[in-house]
Amino acid sequence: MNIYVGNLPYSLTEEKMRSMFEQYGEVISAKLVMDRETGRMRGFGFVEMDNTDADAAIKALNKMELDGRQLKVNQAEPRKASPSRGRW
């Protein structure tokens, strides 16, 4: 299952995010989303885990406070196709 993790503190690293989720099972992948122009973290990321482990992690980590921020953790929705950006 792909898990959305939002409202992350900007100081968080992928390694720290991975270790938070590893407490609930095997993490297949953990990725923070970075801004293309600035290279700065955008405040959210995605973690992929087995469904059973993912459910436990979501229940435990959703609304948890981390560095003064309340995390938003839930099942990620499929990515929507983006419209073309003005190309004719």
Phi and psi in degrees as a GROMACS rama.xvg file:
@    title "Ramachandran Plot"
@    xaxis  label "Phi"
@    yaxis  label "Psi"
@TYPE xy
-93.8231  128.502  ASN-2
-113.798  130.686  ILE-3
-87.5523  133.842  TYR-4
-126.507  111.117  VAL-5
-118.335  170.514  GLY-6
60.7268  39.5893  ASN-7
-78.4657  145.965  LEU-8
-67.9038  144.18  PRO-9
-67.9187  -15.2417  TYR-10
-83.2275  -8.10478  SER-11
-68.7368  142.576  LEU-12
-108.531  161.463  THR-13
-60.8624  -36.8908  GLU-14
-63.3634  -42.0559  GLU-15
-68.7779  -40.3106  LYS-16
-63.1463  -43.8209  MET-17
-58.8256  -45.4453  ARG-18
-66.4547  -31.8867  SER-19
-60.3607  -42.5956  MET-20
-81.3083  -26.9517  PHE-21
-64.4373  -17.7385  GLU-22
-65.0708  -18.1086  GLN-23
-111.526  -0.717509  TYR-24
147.781  -175.048  GLY-25
-71.3959  129.285  GLU-26
-96.2148  121.321  VAL-27
-77.5549  -43.3868  ILE-28
-155.85  153.837  SER-29
-141.5  126.978  ALA-30
-141.51  125.206  LYS-31
-88.9646  142.906  LEU-32
-91.7894  126.952  VAL-33
-108.558  147.967  MET-34
-73.4312  129.722  ASP-35
-64.6099  -36.9384  ARG-36
-80.2761  -42.0343  GLU-37
-98.9364  -20.4022  THR-38
77.5431  3.89721  GLY-39
-87.7664  147.346  ARG-40
-64.1463  140.698  MET-41
-90.508  -0.829874  ARG-42
95.916  8.44619  GLY-43
-149.177  166.208  PHE-44
-161.01  -173.944  GLY-45
-137.147  142.278  PHE-46
-127.424  136.717  VAL-47
-112.493  128.433  GLU-48
-142.094  166.78  MET-49
-60.4086  147.579  ASP-50
-54.9648  -45.6936  ASN-51
-63.8117  -46.0707  THR-52
-64.9187  -38.6487  ASP-53
-63.4248  -42.7578  ALA-54
-59.3045  -43.6226  ASP-55
-64.5636  -42.0363  ALA-56
-65.2535  -42.4093  ALA-57
-61.6708  -47.0928  ILE-58
-61.28  -39.8439  LYS-59
-77.705  -36.4473  ALA-60
-98.9338  -18.8741  LEU-61
-63.1601  131.642  ASN-62
70.6814  8.66846  LYS-63
-69.1866  143.828  MET-64
-91.5585  132.483  GLU-65
-136.295  116.42  LEU-66
51.4574  43.184  ASP-67
80.2649  6.91858  GLY-68
-121.003  137.116  ARG-69
-87.5973  115.2  GLN-70
-68.934  148.204  LEU-71
-115.464  113.085  LYS-72
-126.426  120.767  VAL-73
-157.051  173.572  ASN-74
-65.9266  130.689  GLN-75
-70.2116  141.553  ALA-76
-87.9577  150.783  GLU-77
-57.5645  143.209  PRO-78
-67.5767  133.63  ARG-79
-85.857  145.29  LYS-80
-66.9999  130.42  ALA-81
-90.0381  142.03  SER-82
-68.2208  157.496  PRO-83
-63.6945  152.218  SER-84
-103.079  68.5487  ARG-85
77.6209  10.2219  GLY-86
-83.1414  131.54  ARG-87
